[in-house]
């Protein structure tokens, strides 16, 4: 269907088309991202995984030491 090497270029074109809105939003917002928010969310999720199901923070704190 595609000559040698053109399949990858066609796939890249489809990917860029799908992500068009996200790419344009990056430039429209002054090249800002939500990386800081994602980092904080990652730390919160890590604490939840470490808690291993404790529903009471005081119980979690007692087992932590």
C-alpha positions as CSV (number, residue, x, y, z in Angstrom):
1,X,0.0,0.0,0.0
2,X,2.7,2.5,1.0
3,X,6.2,2.6,-0.5
4,X,9.1,1.8,1.8
5,X,9.2,4.2,4.7
6,X,6.0,6.1,3.9
7,X,3.9,4.1,6.3
8,X,5.7,5.7,9.3
9,X,5.2,9.2,7.8
10,X,1.5,8.5,7.2
11,X,1.1,7.2,10.8
12,X,2.9,10.3,12.1
13,X,0.5,12.5,10.1
14,X,-2.5,10.7,11.6
15,X,-1.1,11.1,15.1
16,X,-0.4,14.8,14.7
17,X,-4.0,15.2,13.4
18,X,-5.4,13.5,16.4
19,X,-3.3,15.6,18.8
20,X,-3.8,18.9,16.9
21,X,-6.0,20.5,19.6
22,X,-3.5,19.7,22.3
23,X,-0.5,21.0,20.4
24,X,-2.3,24.2,19.5
25,X,-3.4,24.7,23.1
26,X,0.2,24.4,24.3
27,X,1.2,27.4,22.1
28,X,-2.0,29.3,22.8
29,X,-1.5,29.2,26.6
30,X,2.0,30.7,26.5
31,X,3.6,27.3,26.4
32,X,2.3,26.3,29.9
33,X,1.5,22.8,31.0
34,X,-0.2,21.0,33.9
35,X,3.1,19.3,34.9
36,X,3.1,20.7,38.4
37,X,-0.5,19.6,39.0
38,X,0.3,16.1,37.8
39,X,3.4,16.0,40.0
40,X,1.3,16.9,43.1
41,X,-1.4,14.4,42.1
42,X,1.3,11.7,41.8
43,X,2.5,12.4,45.3
44,X,-1.0,12.2,46.6
45,X,-1.6,8.9,44.8
46,X,1.7,7.5,46.2
47,X,0.6,8.4,49.7
48,X,-2.7,6.6,49.1
49,X,-1.0,3.5,47.8
50,X,1.4,3.5,50.8
51,X,-1.6,3.8,53.2
52,X,-2.7,0.3,52.0
53,X,-6.4,0.8,52.8
54,X,-6.2,2.5,56.1
55,X,-9.4,4.6,56.3
56,X,-8.4,6.5,59.5
57,X,-5.4,8.9,59.2
58,X,-4.5,8.4,62.9
59,X,-4.3,4.6,62.4
60,X,-2.1,5.2,59.4
61,X,0.1,7.6,61.3
62,X,0.5,5.1,64.2
63,X,1.7,2.3,61.8
64,X,4.1,4.6,60.0
65,X,6.7,4.8,62.7
